[in-house]
Amino acid sequence: MPITVNLDVMLARRKMRSKELAERIGITEQNVSLLKSGKVKGVRFDTLALICEALDCQPGDILEYRDDDAANEPARRARG
């Protein structure tokens, strides 16, 4: 998947545990774990906003787009 979740990186930078984040934003530790592992198909904007507020960061600090299919880049550029 081209979207990478860097929540574990931000937690480490802020020296915060998943349990503390879960308590601050009102979700379970299990849901924080699922977010950290990237095993979710989506995240609500209000949850993302609470995470950003708790970690004093921007959504781009947590979510990152990586083109896993870089080998097809020349073909994509040629098309359009």
C-alpha positions in Angstrom: 0.0 0.0 0.0 1.4 3.4 -0.9 0.3 5.0 2.4 2.7 4.5 5.3 1.7 5.3 8.9 4.5 6.8 10.9 2.5 7.0 14.2 5.1 4.9 16.0 7.8 7.4 15.0 5.9 10.4 16.3 5.1 8.6 19.5 8.8 7.9 20.0 9.7 11.6 19.2 7.3 12.8 21.8 8.3 10.1 24.3 4.7 9.0 24.6 3.4 5.5 24.9 0.4 4.2 23.0 -1.5 3.9 26.2 -1.1 7.6 27.0 -2.2 8.6 23.5 -5.2 6.3 23.7 -6.3 7.9 27.0 -5.8 11.4 25.6 -7.8 10.9 22.5 -10.4 8.5 23.8 -9.8 5.4 21.8 -8.6 1.9 22.9 -5.0 0.9 23.0 -5.9 -1.8 20.5 -7.1 0.8 18.0 -3.9 2.8 18.4 -2.0 -0.4 17.8 -4.0 -1.1 14.6 -3.3 2.5 13.4 0.5 2.1 14.2 0.6 -1.1 12.2 -1.3 0.3 9.2 -3.9 -2.4 9.5 -6.8 0.0 9.2 -8.5 0.9 6.0 -9.2 4.4 7.1 -9.1 6.9 9.9 -11.7 9.6 10.7 -10.6 13.1 10.4 -11.7 14.0 13.9 -9.5 11.1 15.2 -6.6 12.3 13.1 -7.1 15.8 14.4 -7.1 14.6 18.0 -3.9 12.6 17.4 -2.2 15.6 15.8 -3.3 17.8 18.8 -2.0 15.3 21.3 1.3 14.8 19.5 1.7 18.5 18.4 2.2 17.5 14.8 0.6 17.7 11.3 -1.2 14.9 9.5 1.8 14.7 7.1 4.0 13.8 10.1 1.9 10.7 10.6 0.8 9.7 7.1 3.2 9.4 4.2 2.6 8.6 0.6 5.3 6.3 -1.0 5.0 5.2 -4.6 5.5 1.5 -4.3 5.3 1.1 -8.1 8.2 3.4 -9.0 9.2 1.0 -11.8 6.1 2.0 -13.7 6.9 5.8 -13.4 8.2 6.3 -17.0 5.0 4.6 -18.3 2.8 6.8 -16.3 4.6 10.0 -17.4 4.3 9.0 -21.0 0.5 8.5 -20.6 -0.1 11.7 -19.1 
